[in-house]
């Protein structure tokens, strides 16, 4: 028997959830959005019911699971409501805006018959899975450093809207883009505990809103009367248990010549290294053999990386809902990730000059699985 999914949040990402879910064998049964007109329009397109409230959607007995794609500030309340209704939950990243909210979600999952998966879709990307398999063979040896970066020259989304309003989003590109690459750095190195953080954030492009020059803007045109109180770029160095270091560089907007900055994850190990972009079909190994240094492609099995990553994510969610077992992106790991993100922001806030200071992830954080 197929699973029936409810969509919570009917924007562009909610639509992507619905389209992917149907291809993965789910039936979309109902949708809800804070904007009733948007929910009605979504329901017509996706041939489902528009629920008048979140409670009404969660009260429907045929709904087995929900995908939550609302603005970040509403993640915790929506996830907790769904888990209290014993629904399986695919919750978009970031897990929540605070560690207290993360802990509330985890407590709700423990008390629920539903299971939780966080929408860290890059874990399911074909290139990520290929590199992880290579790491498991031991060809990289002991990984001691990871470079994780995503750079956009002009990529501030919906300037003046919820993406650039800290009370709703929780932050700028670190929350929007950096969460993915920082997660992969931790995911591929065995989820080490982040012990120390040195970070700096910058806001150079979005204010005043009308001064920002761009070619196109995702998530709607700029709102000249809106808010921009988040960073537009961030740099950080994280030190983890076992000596691993992670260098993070993320920007929505930055002035750099084309072709000089390479997005993706670079892993440096004692025997070899690797580089890949999560939503690319290309990955490369660098090492040595008897002849000297070598460089060779890592085989990535994919037709189209972006939809393949989403399809794999939904395959894992369907398995979790039907069979239980381990989540590919459990809440415990997402909490540790959010603790690291908050430590970066805390470090950056400690210096008015933007240089940042050393910070440590929030008290009470435990290493995932312990």
Order of alpha helices (4+ residues) and beta strands (2+ residues): beta-alpha-beta-alpha-beta-alpha-beta-alpha-beta-alpha-beta-alpha-beta-alpha-alpha-beta-beta-beta-beta-beta-beta-beta-alpha-alpha-beta
